[in-house]
Amino acid sequence: MDNILRLGDVLKEKGISGKDLAEAIGASPTYVSQLVNNHKFPRKEMLIAIAAHLDIDVRDLFYSSKAGKPLQALQEIKRIADQALEQS
């Protein structure tokens, strides 16, 4: 399966563990681990539940199919800037 779901990255950004997400959405930690590692792909209802719990748009759970490394670099810069703002 192609690596299009960025759930692992989103969980890191939000500081939420897979176990905590699993508990919040009524799934097993094993299932969430399989999603994070792209061994399974969630159904529509599960995507909606995950996005709702993480307070993000469903689209934010996916890597862009049109963007490449420049977008990833910008996301990393934003992450670093957000961390710096939190620490100040």
PyMOL Python script that loads the backbone (N, CA, C, O; Angstrom):
from pymol import cmd

cmd.read_pdbstr("""\
ATOM      1  N   MET A   1       0.846  -1.181   0.000  1.00  0.00           N
ATOM      2  CA  MET A   1       0.000   0.000   0.000  1.00  0.00           C
ATOM      3  C   MET A   1       0.888   1.239   0.000  1.00  0.00           C
ATOM      4  O   MET A   1       1.872   1.308   0.736  1.00  0.00           O
ATOM      5  N   ASP A   2       0.534   2.208  -0.825  1.00  0.00           N
ATOM      6  CA  ASP A   2       1.289   3.451  -0.873  1.00  0.00           C
ATOM      7  C   ASP A   2       1.153   4.199   0.441  1.00  0.00           C
ATOM      8  O   ASP A   2       0.137   4.108   1.130  1.00  0.00           O
ATOM      9  N   ASN A   3       2.187   4.930   0.765  1.00  0.00           N
ATOM     10  CA  ASN A   3       2.228   5.696   1.994  1.00  0.00           C
ATOM     11  C   ASN A   3       1.559   7.049   1.765  1.00  0.00           C
ATOM     12  O   ASN A   3       2.244   8.048   1.549  1.00  0.00           O
ATOM     13  N   ILE A   4       0.223   7.088   1.810  1.00  0.00           N
ATOM     14  CA  ILE A   4      -0.488   8.347   1.589  1.00  0.00           C
ATOM     15  C   ILE A   4      -1.105   8.901   2.870  1.00  0.00           C
ATOM     16  O   ILE A   4      -1.421  10.088   2.953  1.00  0.00           O
ATOM     17  N   LEU A   5      -1.271   8.047   3.851  1.00  0.00           N
ATOM     18  CA  LEU A   5      -1.870   8.481   5.110  1.00  0.00           C
ATOM     19  C   LEU A   5      -0.760   8.979   6.031  1.00  0.00           C
ATOM     20  O   LEU A   5       0.209   8.265   6.288  1.00  0.00           O
ATOM     21  N   ARG A   6      -0.907  10.206   6.524  1.00  0.00           N
ATOM     22  CA  ARG A   6       0.133  10.787   7.370  1.00  0.00           C
ATOM     23  C   ARG A   6      -0.277  10.812   8.832  1.00  0.00           C
ATOM     24  O   ARG A   6       0.044  11.751   9.561  1.00  0.00           O
ATOM     25  N   LEU A   7      -0.981   9.785   9.251  1.00  0.00           N
ATOM     26  CA  LEU A   7      -1.486   9.725  10.620  1.00  0.00           C
ATOM     27  C   LEU A   7      -0.359   9.761  11.649  1.00  0.00           C
ATOM     28  O   LEU A   7      -0.475  10.445  12.666  1.00  0.00           O
ATOM     29  N   GLY A   8       0.709   9.047  11.401  1.00  0.00           N
ATOM     30  CA  GLY A   8       1.833   9.045  12.346  1.00  0.00           C
ATOM     31  C   GLY A   8       2.396  10.443  12.551  1.00  0.00           C
ATOM     32  O   GLY A   8       2.687  10.842  13.679  1.00  0.00           O
ATOM     33  N   ASP A   9       2.550  11.182  11.464  1.00  0.00           N
ATOM     34  CA  ASP A   9       3.057  12.552  11.556  1.00  0.00           C
ATOM     35  C   ASP A   9       2.095  13.446  12.333  1.00  0.00           C
ATOM     36  O   ASP A   9       2.517  14.257  13.156  1.00  0.00           O
ATOM     37  N   VAL A  10       0.801  13.290  12.063  1.00  0.00           N
ATOM     38  CA  VAL A  10      -0.196  14.115  12.748  1.00  0.00           C
ATOM     39  C   VAL A  10      -0.203  13.817  14.241  1.00  0.00           C
ATOM     40  O   VAL A  10      -0.299  14.731  15.060  1.00  0.00           O
ATOM     41  N   LEU A  11      -0.103  12.546  14.593  1.00  0.00           N
ATOM     42  CA  LEU A  11      -0.069  12.195  16.011  1.00  0.00           C
ATOM     43  C   LEU A  11       1.144  12.820  16.693  1.00  0.00           C
ATOM     44  O   LEU A  11       1.033  13.322  17.811  1.00  0.00           O
ATOM     45  N   LYS A  12       2.297  12.794  16.033  1.00  0.00           N
ATOM     46  CA  LYS A  12       3.497  13.423  16.595  1.00  0.00           C
ATOM     47  C   LYS A  12       3.293  14.920  16.762  1.00  0.00           C
ATOM     48  O   LYS A  12       3.628  15.492  17.800  1.00  0.00           O
ATOM     49  N   GLU A  13       2.739  15.549  15.730  1.00  0.00           N
ATOM     50  CA  GLU A  13       2.503  16.994  15.773  1.00  0.00           C
ATOM     51  C   GLU A  13       1.576  17.370  16.932  1.00  0.00           C
ATOM     52  O   GLU A  13       1.766  18.394  17.588  1.00  0.00           O
ATOM     53  N   LYS A  14       0.580  16.531  17.169  1.00  0.00           N
ATOM     54  CA  LYS A  14      -0.407  16.813  18.210  1.00  0.00           C
ATOM     55  C   LYS A  14       0.019  16.310  19.583  1.00  0.00           C
ATOM     56  O   LYS A  14      -0.613  16.639  20.586  1.00  0.00           O
ATOM     57  N   GLY A  15       1.085  15.517  19.637  1.00  0.00           N
ATOM     58  CA  GLY A  15       1.542  14.966  20.906  1.00  0.00           C
ATOM     59  C   GLY A  15       0.589  13.935  21.489  1.00  0.00           C
ATOM     60  O   GLY A  15       0.422  13.838  22.705  1.00  0.00           O
ATOM     61  N   ILE A  16      -0.036  13.166  20.601  1.00  0.00           N
ATOM     62  CA  ILE A  16      -1.016  12.160  21.007  1.00  0.00           C
ATOM     63  C   ILE A  16      -0.468  10.780  20.647  1.00  0.00           C
ATOM     64  O   ILE A  16       0.050  10.579  19.549  1.00  0.00           O
ATOM     65  N   SER A  17      -0.582   9.850  21.559  1.00  0.00           N
ATOM     66  CA  SER A  17      -0.110   8.489  21.282  1.00  0.00           C
ATOM     67  C   SER A  17      -1.171   7.723  20.497  1.00  0.00           C
ATOM     68  O   SER A  17      -2.353   8.064  20.511  1.00  0.00           O
ATOM     69  N   GLY A  18      -0.712   6.686  19.818  1.00  0.00           N
ATOM     70  CA  GLY A  18      -1.638   5.818  19.099  1.00  0.00           C
ATOM     71  C   GLY A  18      -2.625   5.164  20.046  1.00  0.00           C
ATOM     72  O   GLY A  18      -3.795   4.981  19.711  1.00  0.00           O
ATOM     73  N   LYS A  19      -2.145   4.813  21.231  1.00  0.00           N
ATOM     74  CA  LYS A  19      -3.012   4.190  22.233  1.00  0.00           C
ATOM     75  C   LYS A  19      -4.114   5.150  22.666  1.00  0.00           C
ATOM     76  O   LYS A  19      -5.271   4.751  22.801  1.00  0.00           O
ATOM     77  N   ASP A  20      -3.755   6.421  22.885  1.00  0.00           N
ATOM     78  CA  ASP A  20      -4.764   7.416  23.268  1.00  0.00           C
ATOM     79  C   ASP A  20      -5.785   7.628  22.151  1.00  0.00           C
ATOM     80  O   ASP A  20      -6.983   7.746  22.409  1.00  0.00           O
ATOM     81  N   LEU A  21      -5.303   7.673  20.918  1.00  0.00           N
ATOM     82  CA  LEU A  21      -6.216   7.821  19.788  1.00  0.00           C
ATOM     83  C   LEU A  21      -7.151   6.629  19.708  1.00  0.00           C
ATOM     84  O   LEU A  21      -8.358   6.787  19.529  1.00  0.00           O
ATOM     85  N   ALA A  22      -6.589   5.436  19.842  1.00  0.00           N
ATOM     86  CA  ALA A  22      -7.409   4.219  19.765  1.00  0.00           C
ATOM     87  C   ALA A  22      -8.529   4.250  20.793  1.00  0.00           C
ATOM     88  O   ALA A  22      -9.678   3.936  20.485  1.00  0.00           O
ATOM     89  N   GLU A  23      -8.185   4.628  22.005  1.00  0.00           N
ATOM     90  CA  GLU A  23      -9.181   4.700  23.077  1.00  0.00           C
ATOM     91  C   GLU A  23     -10.270   5.721  22.751  1.00  0.00           C
ATOM     92  O   GLU A  23     -11.453   5.471  22.981  1.00  0.00           O
ATOM     93  N   ALA A  24      -9.866   6.859  22.219  1.00  0.00           N
ATOM     94  CA  ALA A  24     -10.813   7.939  21.934  1.00  0.00           C
ATOM     95  C   ALA A  24     -11.778   7.606  20.800  1.00  0.00           C
ATOM     96  O   ALA A  24     -12.920   8.064  20.795  1.00  0.00           O
ATOM     97  N   ILE A  25     -11.317   6.811  19.842  1.00  0.00           N
ATOM     98  CA  ILE A  25     -12.174   6.526  18.680  1.00  0.00           C
ATOM     99  C   ILE A  25     -12.795   5.139  18.735  1.00  0.00           C
ATOM    100  O   ILE A  25     -13.487   4.727  17.804  1.00  0.00           O
ATOM    101  N   GLY A  26     -12.552   4.422  19.822  1.00  0.00           N
ATOM    102  CA  GLY A  26     -13.156   3.104  19.977  1.00  0.00           C
ATOM    103  C   GLY A  26     -12.536   2.033  19.101  1.00  0.00           C
ATOM    104  O   GLY A  26     -13.221   1.127  18.626  1.00  0.00           O
ATOM    105  N   ALA A  27     -11.238   2.144  18.894  1.00  0.00           N
ATOM    106  CA  ALA A  27     -10.523   1.149  18.084  1.00  0.00           C
ATOM    107  C   ALA A  27      -9.446   0.504  18.946  1.00  0.00           C
ATOM    108  O   ALA A  27      -9.130   0.998  20.028  1.00  0.00           O
ATOM    109  N   SER A  28      -8.893  -0.582  18.473  1.00  0.00           N
ATOM    110  CA  SER A  28      -7.820  -1.231  19.221  1.00  0.00           C
ATOM    111  C   SER A  28      -6.495  -0.527  18.928  1.00  0.00           C
ATOM    112  O   SER A  28      -6.315   0.032  17.847  1.00  0.00           O
ATOM    113  N   PRO A  29      -5.580  -0.553  19.876  1.00  0.00           N
ATOM    114  CA  PRO A  29      -4.249   0.011  19.618  1.00  0.00           C
ATOM    115  C   PRO A  29      -3.549  -0.679  18.441  1.00  0.00           C
ATOM    116  O   PRO A  29      -2.791  -0.044  17.708  1.00  0.00           O
ATOM    117  N   THR A  30      -3.801  -1.962  18.267  1.00  0.00           N
ATOM    118  CA  THR A  30      -3.212  -2.694  17.144  1.00  0.00           C
ATOM    119  C   THR A  30      -3.706  -2.130  15.819  1.00  0.00           C
ATOM    120  O   THR A  30      -2.924  -1.957  14.885  1.00  0.00           O
ATOM    121  N   TYR A  31      -5.000  -1.844  15.736  1.00  0.00           N
ATOM    122  CA  TYR A  31      -5.577  -1.288  14.507  1.00  0.00           C
ATOM    123  C   TYR A  31      -4.957   0.075  14.202  1.00  0.00           C
ATOM    124  O   TYR A  31      -4.582   0.350  13.062  1.00  0.00           O
ATOM    125  N   VAL A  32      -4.851   0.924  15.220  1.00  0.00           N
ATOM    126  CA  VAL A  32      -4.267   2.255  15.002  1.00  0.00           C
ATOM    127  C   VAL A  32      -2.809   2.114  14.575  1.00  0.00           C
ATOM    128  O   VAL A  32      -2.350   2.855  13.706  1.00  0.00           O
ATOM    129  N   SER A  33      -2.084   1.190  15.163  1.00  0.00           N
ATOM    130  CA  SER A  33      -0.700   0.948  14.765  1.00  0.00           C
ATOM    131  C   SER A  33      -0.629   0.533  13.297  1.00  0.00           C
ATOM    132  O   SER A  33       0.260   0.971  12.567  1.00  0.00           O
ATOM    133  N   GLN A  34      -1.553  -0.299  12.873  1.00  0.00           N
ATOM    134  CA  GLN A  34      -1.587  -0.720  11.470  1.00  0.00           C
ATOM    135  C   GLN A  34      -1.873   0.464  10.544  1.00  0.00           C
ATOM    136  O   GLN A  34      -1.341   0.529   9.436  1.00  0.00           O
ATOM    137  N   LEU A  35      -2.710   1.394  10.996  1.00  0.00           N
ATOM    138  CA  LEU A  35      -2.982   2.597  10.205  1.00  0.00           C
ATOM    139  C   LEU A  35      -1.727   3.462  10.122  1.00  0.00           C
ATOM    140  O   LEU A  35      -1.342   3.913   9.043  1.00  0.00           O
ATOM    141  N   VAL A  36      -1.096   3.688  11.271  1.00  0.00           N
ATOM    142  CA  VAL A  36       0.102   4.529  11.329  1.00  0.00           C
ATOM    143  C   VAL A  36       1.198   3.963  10.431  1.00  0.00           C
ATOM    144  O   VAL A  36       1.913   4.716   9.771  1.00  0.00           O
ATOM    145  N   ASN A  37       1.328   2.658  10.406  1.00  0.00           N
ATOM    146  CA  ASN A  37       2.371   2.008   9.609  1.00  0.00           C
ATOM    147  C   ASN A  37       1.932   1.673   8.190  1.00  0.00           C
ATOM    148  O   ASN A  37       2.646   0.987   7.458  1.00  0.00           O
ATOM    149  N   ASN A  38       0.767   2.155   7.809  1.00  0.00           N
ATOM    150  CA  ASN A  38       0.224   1.975   6.458  1.00  0.00           C
ATOM    151  C   ASN A  38       0.073   0.514   6.052  1.00  0.00           C
ATOM    152  O   ASN A  38       0.278   0.153   4.893  1.00  0.00           O
ATOM    153  N   HIS A  39      -0.291  -0.323   7.028  1.00  0.00           N
ATOM    154  CA  HIS A  39      -0.594  -1.725   6.722  1.00  0.00           C
ATOM    155  C   HIS A  39      -2.085  -1.911   6.457  1.00  0.00           C
ATOM    156  O   HIS A  39      -2.501  -2.889   5.835  1.00  0.00           O
ATOM    157  N   LYS A  40      -2.875  -0.966   6.935  1.00  0.00           N
ATOM    158  CA  LYS A  40      -4.323  -0.955   6.679  1.00  0.00           C
ATOM    159  C   LYS A  40      -4.719   0.453   6.316  1.00  0.00           C
ATOM    160  O   LYS A  40      -4.006   1.413   6.608  1.00  0.00           O
ATOM    161  N   PHE A  41      -5.878   0.567   5.669  1.00  0.00           N
ATOM    162  CA  PHE A  41      -6.418   1.874   5.323  1.00  0.00           C
ATOM    163  C   PHE A  41      -7.796   1.998   5.958  1.00  0.00           C
ATOM    164  O   PHE A  41      -8.625   1.100   5.807  1.00  0.00           O
ATOM    165  N   PRO A  42      -8.057   3.095   6.667  1.00  0.00           N
ATOM    166  CA  PRO A  42      -9.329   3.232   7.382  1.00  0.00           C
ATOM    167  C   PRO A  42     -10.514   3.486   6.456  1.00  0.00           C
ATOM    168  O   PRO A  42     -10.379   4.054   5.372  1.00  0.00           O
ATOM    169  N   ARG A  43     -11.671   3.046   6.922  1.00  0.00           N
ATOM    170  CA  ARG A  43     -12.915   3.348   6.210  1.00  0.00           C
ATOM    171  C   ARG A  43     -13.264   4.817   6.434  1.00  0.00           C
ATOM    172  O   ARG A  43     -12.711   5.479   7.312  1.00  0.00           O
ATOM    173  N   LYS A  44     -14.189   5.303   5.624  1.00  0.00           N
ATOM    174  CA  LYS A  44     -14.591   6.706   5.675  1.00  0.00           C
ATOM    175  C   LYS A  44     -15.015   7.128   7.076  1.00  0.00           C
ATOM    176  O   LYS A  44     -14.613   8.192   7.547  1.00  0.00           O
ATOM    177  N   GLU A  45     -15.809   6.318   7.740  1.00  0.00           N
ATOM    178  CA  GLU A  45     -16.297   6.667   9.075  1.00  0.00           C
ATOM    179  C   GLU A  45     -15.147   6.788  10.076  1.00  0.00           C
ATOM    180  O   GLU A  45     -15.174   7.642  10.963  1.00  0.00           O
ATOM    181  N   MET A  46     -14.154   5.942   9.929  1.00  0.00           N
ATOM    182  CA  MET A  46     -13.006   5.984  10.828  1.00  0.00           C
ATOM    183  C   MET A  46     -12.158   7.220  10.551  1.00  0.00           C
ATOM    184  O   MET A  46     -11.661   7.846  11.487  1.00  0.00           O
ATOM    185  N   LEU A  47     -11.986   7.580   9.288  1.00  0.00           N
ATOM    186  CA  LEU A  47     -11.256   8.802   8.948  1.00  0.00           C
ATOM    187  C   LEU A  47     -11.921  10.019   9.579  1.00  0.00           C
ATOM    188  O   LEU A  47     -11.252  10.902  10.115  1.00  0.00           O
ATOM    189  N   ILE A  48     -13.242  10.050   9.507  1.00  0.00           N
ATOM    190  CA  ILE A  48     -13.989  11.172  10.083  1.00  0.00           C
ATOM    191  C   ILE A  48     -13.816  11.203  11.596  1.00  0.00           C
ATOM    192  O   ILE A  48     -13.630  12.272  12.178  1.00  0.00           O
ATOM    193  N   ALA A  49     -13.877  10.046  12.232  1.00  0.00           N
ATOM    194  CA  ALA A  49     -13.713   9.981  13.695  1.00  0.00           C
ATOM    195  C   ALA A  49     -12.306  10.412  14.107  1.00  0.00           C
ATOM    196  O   ALA A  49     -12.138  11.132  15.091  1.00  0.00           O
ATOM    197  N   ILE A  50     -11.307   9.977  13.363  1.00  0.00           N
ATOM    198  CA  ILE A  50      -9.921  10.348  13.664  1.00  0.00           C
ATOM    199  C   ILE A  50      -9.741  11.855  13.520  1.00  0.00           C
ATOM    200  O   ILE A  50      -9.196  12.507  14.410  1.00  0.00           O
ATOM    201  N   ALA A  51     -10.198  12.400  12.407  1.00  0.00           N
ATOM    202  CA  ALA A  51     -10.057  13.841  12.167  1.00  0.00           C
ATOM    203  C   ALA A  51     -10.795  14.647  13.232  1.00  0.00           C
ATOM    204  O   ALA A  51     -10.288  15.665  13.704  1.00  0.00           O
ATOM    205  N   ALA A  52     -11.971  14.204  13.605  1.00  0.00           N
ATOM    206  CA  ALA A  52     -12.743  14.922  14.627  1.00  0.00           C
ATOM    207  C   ALA A  52     -12.000  14.917  15.957  1.00  0.00           C
ATOM    208  O   ALA A  52     -11.916  15.947  16.626  1.00  0.00           O
ATOM    209  N   HIS A  53     -11.464  13.769  16.340  1.00  0.00           N
ATOM    210  CA  HIS A  53     -10.740  13.694  17.615  1.00  0.00           C
ATOM    211  C   HIS A  53      -9.473  14.555  17.585  1.00  0.00           C
ATOM    212  O   HIS A  53      -9.125  15.185  18.584  1.00  0.00           O
ATOM    213  N   LEU A  54      -8.792  14.581  16.448  1.00  0.00           N
ATOM    214  CA  LEU A  54      -7.557  15.354  16.336  1.00  0.00           C
ATOM    215  C   LEU A  54      -7.814  16.825  16.029  1.00  0.00           C
ATOM    216  O   LEU A  54      -6.880  17.624  15.970  1.00  0.00           O
ATOM    217  N   ASP A  55      -9.088  17.182  15.833  1.00  0.00           N
ATOM    218  CA  ASP A  55      -9.498  18.553  15.537  1.00  0.00           C
ATOM    219  C   ASP A  55      -8.802  19.085  14.278  1.00  0.00           C
ATOM    220  O   ASP A  55      -8.251  20.186  14.263  1.00  0.00           O
ATOM    221  N   ILE A  56      -8.848  18.258  13.220  1.00  0.00           N
ATOM    222  CA  ILE A  56      -8.266  18.641  11.936  1.00  0.00           C
ATOM    223  C   ILE A  56      -9.254  18.304  10.823  1.00  0.00           C
ATOM    224  O   ILE A  56     -10.222  17.575  11.037  1.00  0.00           O
ATOM    225  N   ASP A  57      -9.003  18.830   9.663  1.00  0.00           N
ATOM    226  CA  ASP A  57      -9.768  18.475   8.471  1.00  0.00           C
ATOM    227  C   ASP A  57      -9.326  17.087   8.018  1.00  0.00           C
ATOM    228  O   ASP A  57      -8.148  16.749   8.138  1.00  0.00           O
ATOM    229  N   VAL A  58     -10.224  16.300   7.513  1.00  0.00           N
ATOM    230  CA  VAL A  58      -9.889  14.957   7.038  1.00  0.00           C
ATOM    231  C   VAL A  58      -8.746  15.012   6.019  1.00  0.00           C
ATOM    232  O   VAL A  58      -7.893  14.125   5.987  1.00  0.00           O
ATOM    233  N   ARG A  59      -8.737  16.044   5.201  1.00  0.00           N
ATOM    234  CA  ARG A  59      -7.684  16.173   4.180  1.00  0.00           C
ATOM    235  C   ARG A  59      -6.292  16.263   4.795  1.00  0.00           C
ATOM    236  O   ARG A  59      -5.305  15.901   4.155  1.00  0.00           O
ATOM    237  N   ASP A  60      -6.210  16.746   6.035  1.00  0.00           N
ATOM    238  CA  ASP A  60      -4.912  16.870   6.698  1.00  0.00           C
ATOM    239  C   ASP A  60      -4.323  15.525   7.104  1.00  0.00           C
ATOM    240  O   ASP A  60      -3.173  15.457   7.539  1.00  0.00           O
ATOM    241  N   LEU A  61      -5.099  14.460   6.965  1.00  0.00           N
ATOM    242  CA  LEU A  61      -4.602  13.122   7.271  1.00  0.00           C
ATOM    243  C   LEU A  61      -3.819  12.510   6.109  1.00  0.00           C
ATOM    244  O   LEU A  61      -3.256  11.423   6.236  1.00  0.00           O
ATOM    245  N   PHE A  62      -3.787  13.218   4.974  1.00  0.00           N
ATOM    246  CA  PHE A  62      -3.153  12.680   3.780  1.00  0.00           C
ATOM    247  C   PHE A  62      -2.003  13.548   3.300  1.00  0.00           C
ATOM    248  O   PHE A  62      -2.020  14.771   3.437  1.00  0.00           O
ATOM    249  N   TYR A  63      -0.997  12.880   2.730  1.00  0.00           N
ATOM    250  CA  TYR A  63       0.048  13.605   2.027  1.00  0.00           C
ATOM    251  C   TYR A  63      -0.541  14.115   0.727  1.00  0.00           C
ATOM    252  O   TYR A  63      -1.408  13.465   0.142  1.00  0.00           O
ATOM    253  N   SER A  64      -0.087  15.253   0.273  1.00  0.00           N
ATOM    254  CA  SER A  64      -0.537  15.797  -0.990  1.00  0.00           C
ATOM    255  C   SER A  64      -0.031  14.929  -2.136  1.00  0.00           C
ATOM    256  O   SER A  64       1.119  14.488  -2.130  1.00  0.00           O
ATOM    257  N   SER A  65      -0.885  14.690  -3.109  1.00  0.00           N
ATOM    258  CA  SER A  65      -0.471  13.903  -4.269  1.00  0.00           C
ATOM    259  C   SER A  65       0.216  14.776  -5.309  1.00  0.00           C
ATOM    260  O   SER A  65       0.809  14.263  -6.258  1.00  0.00           O
ATOM    261  N   LYS A  66       0.142  16.087  -5.137  1.00  0.00           N
ATOM    262  CA  LYS A  66       0.737  17.009  -6.105  1.00  0.00           C
ATOM    263  C   LYS A  66       2.003  17.667  -5.588  1.00  0.00           C
ATOM    264  O   LYS A  66       2.771  18.231  -6.368  1.00  0.00           O
ATOM    265  N   ALA A  67       2.226  17.604  -4.310  1.00  0.00           N
ATOM    266  CA  ALA A  67       3.385  18.296  -3.733  1.00  0.00           C
ATOM    267  C   ALA A  67       4.465  17.289  -3.389  1.00  0.00           C
ATOM    268  O   ALA A  67       4.204  16.099  -3.214  1.00  0.00           O
ATOM    269  N   GLY A  68       5.629  17.774  -3.301  1.00  0.00           N
ATOM    270  CA  GLY A  68       6.743  16.908  -2.946  1.00  0.00           C
ATOM    271  C   GLY A  68       7.528  17.472  -1.794  1.00  0.00           C
ATOM    272  O   GLY A  68       6.954  17.949  -0.814  1.00  0.00           O
ATOM    273  N   LYS A  69       8.814  17.421  -1.904  1.00  0.00           N
ATOM    274  CA  LYS A  69       9.701  17.829  -0.825  1.00  0.00           C
ATOM    275  C   LYS A  69       9.533  19.299  -0.420  1.00  0.00           C
ATOM    276  O   LYS A  69       9.655  19.594   0.769  1.00  0.00           O
ATOM    277  N   PRO A  70       9.261  20.234  -1.332  1.00  0.00           N
ATOM    278  CA  PRO A  70       9.089  21.618  -0.878  1.00  0.00           C
ATOM    279  C   PRO A  70       7.974  21.759   0.159  1.00  0.00           C
ATOM    280  O   PRO A  70       8.127  22.493   1.134  1.00  0.00           O
ATOM    281  N   LEU A  71       6.866  21.068  -0.043  1.00  0.00           N
ATOM    282  CA  LEU A  71       5.773  21.140   0.922  1.00  0.00           C
ATOM    283  C   LEU A  71       6.203  20.530   2.247  1.00  0.00           C
ATOM    284  O   LEU A  71       5.904  21.085   3.304  1.00  0.00           O
ATOM    285  N   GLN A  72       6.890  19.412   2.211  1.00  0.00           N
ATOM    286  CA  GLN A  72       7.349  18.778   3.439  1.00  0.00           C
ATOM    287  C   GLN A  72       8.325  19.691   4.174  1.00  0.00           C
ATOM    288  O   GLN A  72       8.301  19.755   5.404  1.00  0.00           O
ATOM    289  N   ALA A  73       9.176  20.392   3.446  1.00  0.00           N
ATOM    290  CA  ALA A  73      10.119  21.323   4.070  1.00  0.00           C
ATOM    291  C   ALA A  73       9.366  22.466   4.735  1.00  0.00           C
ATOM    292  O   ALA A  73       9.712  22.876   5.843  1.00  0.00           O
ATOM    293  N   LEU A  74       8.346  22.980   4.073  1.00  0.00           N
ATOM    294  CA  LEU A  74       7.546  24.054   4.666  1.00  0.00           C
ATOM    295  C   LEU A  74       6.819  23.583   5.917  1.00  0.00           C
ATOM    296  O   LEU A  74       6.720  24.323   6.896  1.00  0.00           O
ATOM    297  N   GLN A  75       6.314  22.364   5.891  1.00  0.00           N
ATOM    298  CA  GLN A  75       5.650  21.814   7.071  1.00  0.00           C
ATOM    299  C   GLN A  75       6.624  21.680   8.230  1.00  0.00           C
ATOM    300  O   GLN A  75       6.268  21.946   9.377  1.00  0.00           O
ATOM    301  N   GLU A  76       7.844  21.273   7.937  1.00  0.00           N
ATOM    302  CA  GLU A  76       8.860  21.138   8.983  1.00  0.00           C
ATOM    303  C   GLU A  76       9.216  22.522   9.550  1.00  0.00           C
ATOM    304  O   GLU A  76       9.378  22.670  10.762  1.00  0.00           O
ATOM    305  N   ILE A  77       9.338  23.520   8.689  1.00  0.00           N
ATOM    306  CA  ILE A  77       9.619  24.885   9.148  1.00  0.00           C
ATOM    307  C   ILE A  77       8.483  25.377  10.034  1.00  0.00           C
ATOM    308  O   ILE A  77       8.729  25.986  11.076  1.00  0.00           O
ATOM    309  N   LYS A  78       7.239  25.119   9.631  1.00  0.00           N
ATOM    310  CA  LYS A  78       6.090  25.534  10.437  1.00  0.00           C
ATOM    311  C   LYS A  78       6.107  24.839  11.793  1.00  0.00           C
ATOM    312  O   LYS A  78       5.829  25.467  12.814  1.00  0.00           O
ATOM    313  N   ARG A  79       6.431  23.552  11.810  1.00  0.00           N
ATOM    314  CA  ARG A  79       6.473  22.805  13.061  1.00  0.00           C
ATOM    315  C   ARG A  79       7.514  23.393  14.008  1.00  0.00           C
ATOM    316  O   ARG A  79       7.259  23.560  15.200  1.00  0.00           O
ATOM    317  N   ILE A  80       8.673  23.702  13.470  1.00  0.00           N
ATOM    318  CA  ILE A  80       9.749  24.270  14.288  1.00  0.00           C
ATOM    319  C   ILE A  80       9.349  25.644  14.803  1.00  0.00           C
ATOM    320  O   ILE A  80       9.589  25.969  15.966  1.00  0.00           O
ATOM    321  N   ALA A  81       8.744  26.447  13.946  1.00  0.00           N
ATOM    322  CA  ALA A  81       8.306  27.790  14.355  1.00  0.00           C
ATOM    323  C   ALA A  81       7.229  27.694  15.436  1.00  0.00           C
ATOM    324  O   ALA A  81       7.246  28.465  16.395  1.00  0.00           O
ATOM    325  N   ASP A  82       6.302  26.764  15.288  1.00  0.00           N
ATOM    326  CA  ASP A  82       5.250  26.597  16.291  1.00  0.00           C
ATOM    327  C   ASP A  82       5.843  26.180  17.636  1.00  0.00           C
ATOM    328  O   ASP A  82       5.407  26.653  18.686  1.00  0.00           O
ATOM    329  N   GLN A  83       6.836  25.296  17.600  1.00  0.00           N
ATOM    330  CA  GLN A  83       7.491  24.867  18.840  1.00  0.00           C
ATOM    331  C   GLN A  83       8.208  26.047  19.497  1.00  0.00           C
ATOM    332  O   GLN A  83       8.166  26.199  20.718  1.00  0.00           O
ATOM    333  N   ALA A  84       8.853  26.863  18.704  1.00  0.00           N
ATOM    334  CA  ALA A  84       9.569  28.027  19.237  1.00  0.00           C
ATOM    335  C   ALA A  84       8.592  28.999  19.888  1.00  0.00           C
ATOM    336  O   ALA A  84       8.889  29.576  20.934  1.00  0.00           O
ATOM    337  N   LEU A  85       7.437  29.179  19.274  1.00  0.00           N
ATOM    338  CA  LEU A  85       6.425  30.084  19.852  1.00  0.00           C
ATOM    339  C   LEU A  85       5.879  29.545  21.161  1.00  0.00           C
ATOM    340  O   LEU A  85       5.621  30.303  22.095  1.00  0.00           O
ATOM    341  N   GLU A  86       5.706  28.235  21.226  1.00  0.00           N
ATOM    342  CA  GLU A  86       5.206  27.604  22.459  1.00  0.00           C
ATOM    343  C   GLU A  86       6.197  27.780  23.599  1.00  0.00           C
ATOM    344  O   GLU A  86       5.796  27.929  24.754  1.00  0.00           O
ATOM    345  N   GLN A  87       7.471  27.765  23.288  1.00  0.00           N
ATOM    346  CA  GLN A  87       8.504  27.845  24.321  1.00  0.00           C
ATOM    347  C   GLN A  87       8.746  29.269  24.780  1.00  0.00           C
ATOM    348  O   GLN A  87       9.336  29.482  25.839  1.00  0.00           O
ATOM    349  N   SER A  88       8.304  30.244  24.009  1.00  0.00           N
ATOM    350  CA  SER A  88       8.555  31.641  24.405  1.00  0.00           C
ATOM    351  C   SER A  88       7.454  32.191  25.278  1.00  0.00           C
ATOM    352  O   SER A  88       7.515  33.348  25.693  1.00  0.00           O
TER     353      SER A  88
END
""", "prot")
cmd.dss("prot")
cmd.show_as("cartoon", "prot")
cmd.util.cbc("prot")
cmd.orient("prot")
